[in-house]
Structures are given as structure tokens and as C-alpha cells.
Amino acid sequence: MLSTEGKTGSALRADRRKSASRERLLAAARQLFTKRGYHATRPQDIARVADVGHGTFYLHFADKRACFLAFAEAARIEIESFVHMRLAAVDGIEAQLRALLEALMDYAARNPGVINAAMTDVSVIASDAPEGRGLVDRWAAQWATQIRAGARAGLIRADYDAEIVGHAIVGLLRGAAGFGVRRRARRAEVVDTIVAFLVRALVPENAGEAARHHKLLSGSAQP
């Protein structure tokens, strides 16, 4: 009979193996979702790339959608951590917008396809997808919160619907980041154009010097 210590060691080894197989599945899912897209990727494809049995996939994920949501959540954490490092020491609306866009372009260049794949609309994946679970909705809500806070401070225009503007900004930055990566020679022009457009759209003319120091973004990523 195994000792208590032996049983504990066996359980720990089993946990490590389970964790390792889940990480391999998520790495494979990331590779396939970014290259093929959600609909062209099957659970058996993910298991094969991860070099685990098909049944192992279902030990970790109820279905492909659950695997995708796990991939998207891991990508969200990674993207937000990457951007946070760029924004932490930056103050001012224009400076933060510039740092954010440059960070997103750098991330997109280093991790091709991840942002677009992770931002796949969950309502397209399943009609019963919980509202607000997708990254677009989450990041748009973050933008809306920051816009309302800026409006209360008199540093962001208050005559917009913050929720609508939040979604519009997420779409704009997503497209701009992709364009900047594809047209590397025009990256500086893309950054200058998008930042100037957003500042003119968001910041009241009478905001003055205060806008140069206002921390619009909290440090989390909001493509």
C-alpha cells in the first residue's frame, strides 16, 4: 500500500501532467485559431497538434467553444500585460493613445493573428453565448468607463454615448493596428493620424493643459 507521502507525490505528478497537457492544448488552439479561424478548426485538429489523444481534449474542455474562450482569456491577459508595461509611466491623453497604439502594433507584429482571433465575436460562435463575454464587449466597456470618467472631469467630451464610442474605438484601434503591421513603412503615419483623429474627437477645445496630464487609460489593454 502506498504511504500518504507516496499518494501525495502521485497526485502531484498527475496534476502536473494534466496541467502540461492543458497547456499543450491551449498552445495548439492558439496556433490553429490564429491561422485557420474558429470555424475551420476542429477539436481533433487541436488534439493532434498538441500531440495528445482526442479524448484528452474533452478532459479539459467541454467543447471547442470552451477551448476558444480559454484561448481568448489567455490572450486577453497576455495582451493587457504587454500594454500595461507601456502605459504604466505615461500620462496625458495624447501620449497614452500613442503608447497604446504603438504597443498594439508591436504585439501584433510579434504575435501574428492573435488579436484578431481572440476578438472573434462569441455570438457568431454560438447563438446562446453569454452577453458581454467577448473581448470586444469587454474592452469597449473599459473604454466607456474611462470616457465617462474623463467627461466628469471635463477632459473628454460629454455629448457622446460612451458605450457606442467605446465600441467604435475598439474597432478603430483593431483595424489601425493591423494596417500598421501590414504597412510597416507607414507605421508612423498611421500612429500620427489615428492619435490626432481620436484627440480631436474626444478632447474638448477648452480642456487645455489638464488634458496633457490626464490618465485616460488605466493601464489595461483596450484595442
C-alpha positions as a LaTeX table, in Angstrom:
\begin{tabular}{lrrr}
\hline
Residue & $x$ (\AA) & $y$ (\AA) & $z$ (\AA) \\
\hline
Met1 & 0.00 & 0.00 & 0.00 \\
Leu2 & 1.28 & 3.47 & $-0.84$ \\
Ser3 & 2.19 & 5.74 & 2.03 \\
Thr4 & 0.40 & 9.06 & 2.46 \\
Glu5 & 3.54 & 10.74 & 1.16 \\
Gly6 & 3.61 & 8.43 & $-1.86$ \\
Lys7 & $-0.03$ & 9.14 & $-2.64$ \\
Thr8 & 0.60 & 12.85 & $-2.40$ \\
Gly9 & 3.57 & 12.57 & $-4.76$ \\
Ser10 & 1.49 & 10.58 & $-7.25$ \\
Ala11 & $-1.31$ & 13.12 & $-7.10$ \\
Leu12 & 1.13 & 15.96 & $-7.65$ \\
Arg13 & 2.66 & 14.23 & $-10.67$ \\
Ala14 & $-0.82$ & 13.61 & $-12.08$ \\
Asp15 & $-1.71$ & 17.26 & $-11.59$ \\
Arg16 & 1.48 & 18.34 & $-13.35$ \\
Arg17 & 0.76 & 16.02 & $-16.28$ \\
Lys18 & $-2.81$ & 17.34 & $-16.51$ \\
Ser19 & $-1.61$ & 20.93 & $-16.39$ \\
Ala20 & 1.03 & 20.24 & $-19.04$ \\
Ser21 & $-1.48$ & 18.61 & $-21.39$ \\
Arg22 & $-3.85$ & 21.57 & $-20.99$ \\
Glu23 & $-1.04$ & 23.99 & $-21.80$ \\
Arg24 & $-0.18$ & 21.98 & $-24.93$ \\
Leu25 & $-3.82$ & 22.05 & $-25.99$ \\
Leu26 & $-4.04$ & 25.81 & $-25.48$ \\
Ala27 & $-0.81$ & 26.36 & $-27.42$ \\
Ala28 & $-2.19$ & 24.23 & $-30.25$ \\
Ala29 & $-5.54$ & 26.05 & $-30.13$ \\
Arg30 & $-3.75$ & 29.38 & $-30.35$ \\
Gln31 & $-1.80$ & 28.20 & $-33.39$ \\
Leu32 & $-4.86$ & 26.90 & $-35.20$ \\
Phe33 & $-7.35$ & 29.61 & $-34.27$ \\
Thr34 & $-4.92$ & 32.30 & $-35.47$ \\
Lys35 & $-4.10$ & 30.52 & $-38.73$ \\
Arg36 & $-7.41$ & 28.86 & $-39.66$ \\
Gly37 & $-10.00$ & 30.74 & $-37.66$ \\
Tyr38 & $-12.60$ & 29.32 & $-35.31$ \\
His39 & $-14.88$ & 27.55 & $-37.75$ \\
Ala40 & $-12.14$ & 25.77 & $-39.69$ \\
Thr41 & $-10.57$ & 24.36 & $-36.53$ \\
Arg42 & $-11.81$ & 21.06 & $-35.07$ \\
Pro43 & $-11.17$ & 19.59 & $-31.60$ \\
Gln44 & $-9.34$ & 16.64 & $-33.17$ \\
Asp45 & $-7.07$ & 19.08 & $-35.02$ \\
Ile46 & $-6.17$ & 20.75 & $-31.74$ \\
Ala47 & $-5.50$ & 17.40 & $-30.07$ \\
Arg48 & $-3.32$ & 16.25 & $-32.96$ \\
Val49 & $-1.19$ & 19.41 & $-32.96$ \\
Ala50 & $-0.90$ & 19.17 & $-29.16$ \\
Asp51 & 0.20 & 15.53 & $-29.54$ \\
Val52 & $-2.43$ & 14.24 & $-27.14$ \\
Gly53 & $-5.33$ & 11.85 & $-27.61$ \\
His54 & $-8.65$ & 13.13 & $-28.88$ \\
Gly55 & $-10.26$ & 12.12 & $-25.60$ \\
Thr56 & $-7.75$ & 14.21 & $-23.66$ \\
Phe57 & $-9.21$ & 17.31 & $-25.27$ \\
Tyr58 & $-12.55$ & 16.62 & $-23.57$ \\
Leu59 & $-10.91$ & 16.07 & $-20.20$ \\
His60 & $-10.05$ & 19.77 & $-20.25$ \\
Phe61 & $-12.75$ & 21.40 & $-22.38$ \\
Ala62 & $-16.44$ & 20.64 & $-22.75$ \\
Asp63 & $-16.32$ & 21.55 & $-26.44$ \\
Lys64 & $-14.49$ & 23.69 & $-29.00$ \\
Arg65 & $-16.22$ & 26.84 & $-27.83$ \\
Ala66 & $-14.96$ & 26.33 & $-24.27$ \\
Cys67 & $-11.45$ & 25.84 & $-25.64$ \\
Phe68 & $-11.75$ & 29.03 & $-27.68$ \\
Leu69 & $-12.92$ & 31.04 & $-24.68$ \\
Ala70 & $-9.94$ & 29.73 & $-22.68$ \\
Phe71 & $-7.62$ & 30.75 & $-25.51$ \\
Ala72 & $-9.25$ & 34.19 & $-25.74$ \\
Glu73 & $-8.95$ & 34.73 & $-21.99$ \\
Ala74 & $-5.27$ & 33.75 & $-22.02$ \\
Ala75 & $-4.71$ & 36.12 & $-24.95$ \\
Arg76 & $-6.51$ & 38.92 & $-23.13$ \\
Ile77 & $-4.26$ & 38.56 & $-20.10$ \\
Glu78 & $-1.17$ & 38.45 & $-22.29$ \\
Ile79 & $-2.17$ & 41.50 & $-24.35$ \\
Glu80 & $-3.20$ & 43.56 & $-21.33$ \\
Ser81 & 0.06 & 42.72 & $-19.55$ \\
Phe82 & 2.06 & 43.72 & $-22.65$ \\
Val83 & 0.24 & 47.04 & $-22.97$ \\
His84 & 0.28 & 47.75 & $-19.24$ \\
Met85 & 4.08 & 47.84 & $-19.26$ \\
Arg86 & 3.97 & 50.52 & $-21.98$ \\
Leu87 & 1.30 & 52.65 & $-20.33$ \\
Ala88 & 2.35 & 52.47 & $-16.70$ \\
Ala89 & 4.61 & 55.53 & $-16.78$ \\
Val90 & 2.74 & 57.52 & $-19.44$ \\
Asp91 & 0.42 & 60.42 & $-18.58$ \\
Gly92 & $-1.70$ & 62.59 & $-20.84$ \\
Ile93 & $-4.46$ & 61.64 & $-23.24$ \\
Glu94 & $-2.46$ & 62.04 & $-26.46$ \\
Ala95 & 0.65 & 60.36 & $-25.08$ \\
Gln96 & $-1.34$ & 57.42 & $-23.74$ \\
Leu97 & $-3.21$ & 56.92 & $-27.01$ \\
Arg98 & 0.11 & 56.94 & $-28.86$ \\
Ala99 & 1.69 & 54.47 & $-26.44$ \\
Leu100 & $-1.35$ & 52.20 & $-26.65$ \\
Leu101 & $-1.42$ & 52.09 & $-30.44$ \\
Glu102 & 2.33 & 51.52 & $-30.71$ \\
Ala103 & 2.11 & 48.74 & $-28.13$ \\
Leu104 & $-0.73$ & 47.05 & $-30.03$ \\
Met105 & 1.24 & 47.23 & $-33.27$ \\
Asp106 & 4.31 & 45.75 & $-31.59$ \\
Tyr107 & 2.25 & 42.96 & $-30.06$ \\
Ala108 & 0.50 & 42.23 & $-33.36$ \\
Ala109 & 3.83 & 42.09 & $-35.19$ \\
Arg110 & 5.27 & 39.66 & $-32.65$ \\
Asn111 & 2.11 & 37.56 & $-32.38$ \\
Pro112 & 0.51 & 37.49 & $-35.85$ \\
Gly113 & $-3.21$ & 36.88 & $-35.88$ \\
Val114 & $-3.69$ & 36.60 & $-32.12$ \\
Ile115 & $-5.58$ & 39.87 & $-31.60$ \\
Asn116 & $-8.00$ & 39.23 & $-34.47$ \\
Ala117 & $-8.58$ & 35.61 & $-33.47$ \\
Ala118 & $-9.13$ & 36.41 & $-29.80$ \\
Met119 & $-11.60$ & 39.17 & $-30.73$ \\
Thr120 & $-13.84$ & 36.81 & $-32.69$ \\
Asp121 & $-17.46$ & 37.63 & $-31.87$ \\
Val122 & $-18.72$ & 34.95 & $-29.49$ \\
Ser123 & $-22.28$ & 35.46 & $-30.76$ \\
Val124 & $-21.05$ & 34.12 & $-34.11$ \\
Ile125 & $-19.68$ & 31.04 & $-32.38$ \\
Ala126 & $-22.89$ & 30.16 & $-30.59$ \\
Ser127 & $-26.30$ & 31.80 & $-30.52$ \\
Asp128 & $-26.59$ & 31.19 & $-26.78$ \\
Ala129 & $-23.24$ & 32.83 & $-25.97$ \\
Pro130 & $-23.49$ & 34.87 & $-22.76$ \\
Glu131 & $-23.71$ & 38.58 & $-23.50$ \\
Gly132 & $-20.53$ & 40.50 & $-22.81$ \\
Arg133 & $-18.19$ & 37.50 & $-22.79$ \\
Gly134 & $-16.26$ & 38.54 & $-25.90$ \\
Leu135 & $-13.16$ & 40.70 & $-25.80$ \\
Val136 & $-14.73$ & 43.38 & $-28.00$ \\
Asp137 & $-17.53$ & 43.90 & $-25.47$ \\
Arg138 & $-15.15$ & 43.77 & $-22.54$ \\
Trp139 & $-12.67$ & 46.25 & $-23.97$ \\
Ala140 & $-15.45$ & 48.52 & $-25.24$ \\
Ala141 & $-16.90$ & 48.58 & $-21.72$ \\
Gln142 & $-13.49$ & 49.57 & $-20.35$ \\
Trp143 & $-13.30$ & 52.41 & $-22.85$ \\
Ala144 & $-16.82$ & 53.53 & $-21.93$ \\
Thr145 & $-15.86$ & 53.65 & $-18.25$ \\
Gln146 & $-12.77$ & 55.75 & $-18.97$ \\
Ile147 & $-14.69$ & 58.08 & $-21.30$ \\
Arg148 & $-17.34$ & 58.71 & $-18.64$ \\
Ala149 & $-14.65$ & 59.39 & $-16.03$ \\
Gly150 & $-12.92$ & 61.82 & $-18.37$ \\
Ala151 & $-16.21$ & 63.52 & $-19.17$ \\
Arg152 & $-16.92$ & 64.04 & $-15.47$ \\
Ala153 & $-13.51$ & 65.70 & $-15.18$ \\
Gly154 & $-14.31$ & 67.94 & $-18.15$ \\
Leu155 & $-11.42$ & 66.48 & $-20.17$ \\
Ile156 & $-13.43$ & 64.26 & $-22.54$ \\
Arg157 & $-16.46$ & 65.39 & $-24.50$ \\
Ala158 & $-19.67$ & 64.52 & $-22.70$ \\
Asp159 & $-22.03$ & 64.73 & $-25.68$ \\
Tyr160 & $-21.37$ & 61.17 & $-26.86$ \\
Asp161 & $-22.90$ & 57.84 & $-25.92$ \\
Ala162 & $-19.88$ & 56.32 & $-24.16$ \\
Glu163 & $-20.87$ & 52.74 & $-24.93$ \\
Ile164 & $-21.17$ & 53.41 & $-28.67$ \\
Val165 & $-17.92$ & 55.35 & $-28.73$ \\
Gly166 & $-16.19$ & 52.57 & $-26.79$ \\
His167 & $-17.11$ & 50.01 & $-29.44$ \\
Ala168 & $-16.12$ & 52.41 & $-32.22$ \\
Ile169 & $-12.69$ & 52.99 & $-30.68$ \\
Val170 & $-12.05$ & 49.27 & $-30.22$ \\
Gly171 & $-12.85$ & 48.68 & $-33.87$ \\
Leu172 & $-10.74$ & 51.63 & $-34.99$ \\
Leu173 & $-7.67$ & 50.57 & $-32.99$ \\
Arg174 & $-8.02$ & 46.94 & $-34.06$ \\
Gly175 & $-8.07$ & 47.94 & $-37.71$ \\
Ala176 & $-5.31$ & 50.52 & $-37.32$ \\
Ala177 & $-3.02$ & 48.07 & $-35.54$ \\
Gly178 & $-3.45$ & 45.52 & $-38.33$ \\
Phe179 & $-2.91$ & 48.13 & $-41.02$ \\
Gly180 & 0.19 & 49.41 & $-39.27$ \\
Val181 & 1.68 & 45.92 & $-39.19$ \\
Arg182 & 0.88 & 45.23 & $-42.85$ \\
Arg183 & 2.21 & 48.63 & $-43.98$ \\
Arg184 & 5.30 & 48.87 & $-41.81$ \\
Ala185 & 6.77 & 51.70 & $-43.88$ \\
Arg186 & 3.74 & 53.86 & $-42.99$ \\
Arg187 & 3.58 & 52.94 & $-39.30$ \\
Ala188 & 4.48 & 56.42 & $-38.03$ \\
Glu189 & 1.88 & 57.95 & $-40.34$ \\
Val190 & $-0.77$ & 55.52 & $-39.09$ \\
Val191 & 0.00 & 56.31 & $-35.45$ \\
Asp192 & 0.04 & 60.08 & $-36.00$ \\
Thr193 & $-3.23$ & 60.00 & $-37.97$ \\
Ile194 & $-5.20$ & 57.82 & $-35.56$ \\
Val195 & $-3.96$ & 59.64 & $-32.46$ \\
Ala196 & $-4.75$ & 63.06 & $-33.95$ \\
Phe197 & $-8.20$ & 61.86 & $-35.00$ \\
Leu198 & $-9.05$ & 60.47 & $-31.55$ \\
Val199 & $-7.73$ & 63.50 & $-29.68$ \\
Arg200 & $-9.77$ & 65.88 & $-31.85$ \\
Ala201 & $-12.85$ & 63.69 & $-31.47$ \\
Leu202 & $-12.59$ & 63.12 & $-27.73$ \\
Val203 & $-10.94$ & 66.15 & $-26.12$ \\
Pro204 & $-12.85$ & 69.44 & $-25.80$ \\
Glu205 & $-11.08$ & 72.51 & $-27.13$ \\
Asn206 & $-11.15$ & 74.11 & $-23.69$ \\
Ala207 & $-9.51$ & 71.14 & $-21.94$ \\
Gly208 & $-6.17$ & 72.89 & $-22.14$ \\
Glu209 & $-3.08$ & 71.81 & $-20.24$ \\
Ala210 & $-5.00$ & 69.44 & $-17.98$ \\
Ala211 & $-5.52$ & 67.02 & $-20.89$ \\
Arg212 & $-1.74$ & 66.68 & $-21.16$ \\
His213 & $-1.66$ & 65.10 & $-17.70$ \\
His214 & $-4.99$ & 63.26 & $-17.52$ \\
Lys215 & $-4.59$ & 59.48 & $-17.31$ \\
Leu216 & $-7.33$ & 58.39 & $-19.70$ \\
Leu217 & $-6.29$ & 54.73 & $-19.70$ \\
Ser218 & $-5.91$ & 52.66 & $-16.57$ \\
Gly219 & $-3.05$ & 50.56 & $-17.98$ \\
Ser220 & $-5.11$ & 47.63 & $-19.24$ \\
Ala221 & $-5.14$ & 46.91 & $-22.94$ \\
Gln222 & $-8.07$ & 48.21 & $-24.93$ \\
Pro223 & $-7.56$ & 47.54 & $-28.63$ \\
\hline
\end{tabular}
